[in-house]
């Protein structure tokens, strides 16, 4: 098991490179950008997972106020899709609010096209100031590329204080390596395919 207290950006860069998740050039670039901070110990432990976003292998679902969540879902999902290197694209976003006259209400259905196929997710967050975390996790998991061993999984930060949820794009072997070397655990997936396998991913 990883020694959490000794992990910094330099160590994260080494692990991600060894696991084949990033290139040596990417690792060096991020470490250089952080300068002296790259050698500072990452704590509390959840900050190790947060660091993965800086290396371009994860996206965070923000727990704090995002003003208008219905307008922010497209940005969140585009950011996640970009991690697939073009294997998955998202567009044609639409949010059908349960109460169209109440812009502060977050309840409704989020629609978008994944590689040309429409998906929908029920949004049950009462306030439009915050993401529906469960629905966001499922939507990002749905962006896992087809014919690719990588898939999106949410980091398990329990037990511990609540914070941003980190969705990591990795293979099962890479997730095992992240656990072994960085102490990062993952939750079971929430989303199941709801379109025919032969149609998955479009043309």
N, C-alpha and C positions, 0 to 999 in steps of 0.2 A: 504494500500500500504506500502511496505517496506520502512524503513528509510535507504536510501542508505549509508549515511555518517557513520552509526554505524556498518556496516557489515564487519566482518573479517573472517578468516578461522575458528575460533571457532564457529561463528554463522552459517557459511555455513555447517559445520559438523553437527551441531544440526538440521538444517532444512533437510538435506539429510537423516539423521537417522530417523527423525520423519515421513518423506514421504516414508520410506521403500526403499530408493534407495541404501543405503549402510548399512553395519552392524555397530554396536557400536565399534567393534574391528577395523574396517577399519577407522572409524572416528577418533578414538583415535590415531591410528598409524600415520595418516597424520598430525594431529595437533602436535604430538610429534616430527615428522620429521622437521616441520617448526619452532619449538621452540618459541622464543620470537616473531618471525615474524607472528606467527599465531594470535597474538593479535593486529597486525597493521591493521588499517582501509584500506579496499580495495577501491582504487580510482585511476583513474576515474572509472565510473560505469562498463565499459566493463570488468574490471579486475575481477569482481565477476563471470562472465561467464567463464573467463579463469581458475578460481580456480576449476571449476567442473572437468576439465581434471585431476587435481592432485588427485581427489577423485575417479577416474576410472569410471565416468559416461558420459564422453564426449571425443571427439577427435577434434583437431583443424586443419583447412585447412589453412596452412601458406600463408600469403599474400606476404612475402618477397621472395627473390631469393632462389630457391631450386636447383640451378645448372642444373640438367637434370630432368625435370618434368616427362618425359616418364618413367624414371627409378624409380621415387619416388611414382607414383600412387599405385603400389602394396603394398608398405610399409604403405601408408595412409589407404588403404582399409583393409589390414590385421589388422591394429590397431583398426579400427572401428569394424570389424567382431569379434575381440576378446572380445569386450564388451558384446556380446550376450551370452557369456558363452558356446560356442560350438554349439549353435542353427543354426548359419550361418557360413559357411566356404567359402573361396574364393581361387581360384588357376587358373592355366593355363592362365596367363596374356599375352596379346599380344597388341602391339601398332603399327598399320599400319599408317605410316606417309604419308601425302599427297605427300610430296616430299622426297622420300627415300634418296636422295643424300645430303640433308641439315639437319644436326643433330641439328641445332639451331632453326629450325622451329618446332612449337608446334602443328600445325594443323594435324589432323588425326582422327582415330577411335580407342578407347580403348575397347578391348575385355577381358572378364574374365568369369570364371564359378562361379556362386553362387549356392552352394549346387548341383553342377553337371549340372546346366543349364546355357547355355551361355547367357550373356548380353552384350550389346554394347552401347557405349556412344560417341557421336561426340565431339571431342576436338577442340575448336575454338580459343584457346589462340595462338596468333601469335608467341610469344617467348617461347622456350622450357625451359627458365629459371624460369617460373612461372606456377603454377597450373591454369587450367581453373576452376574458382571458381564455376560457375554454374553447369558445368558437374560433378565436384567433389561432390557438394551437392546432385545432383540427384543419383550419384553412391552410396553414403553413405546411402541415404534414401532407396535405393533398398536393403540394407542389414538389414532392419527392420525384426526381426524374425517373422515367420509365427506362427499362433495359439498362439499369445502372445500379450497382450495389449500394450506392449512397441513399440515405433517406434522412428526413428531418425528424429529430427527436428532441423533446424538452428536457433540459437539465433538471434533476431532482435536487432541490435545495433544502428539503426537509431533513431533520427538524431544523428550524431556524427562522429568523424574521422574514416576513414577506418582502418581496422586491420584484424587480423585473424578471420575467421568464425568458430564458435564453434557449433559442431553438438552434440546434447544431446540425449541419449537414455532414454526415459521415457514414462509413460502412460499419457493420457490426464489429469487425476486427479493430477499426479505429476507435470505436466507442470503448471497447475493452481496454485498449491502450490508454485512453484518456482516464479511465478509472484507475488503472494500474499506476500510471506515472503522475497523474495530477489529482487523483481522488475525486474525479467528476463522475457522478452517477446519473443515470437517465431514467425517466418515467416510461411506462408502457405507452404505446401510441393510443390516441383517442379516436382517430379517424379510420374509417374503412371505405374502400373503393365503392362508389355507388354508380359507376357507369360500366358498360360492357368492356371486357378486357380488350377485345379487338378494336375498340374505339379509343382506348386510352392513349392520350398524347397526340391525337390527331394524325395528320399525314406526315 
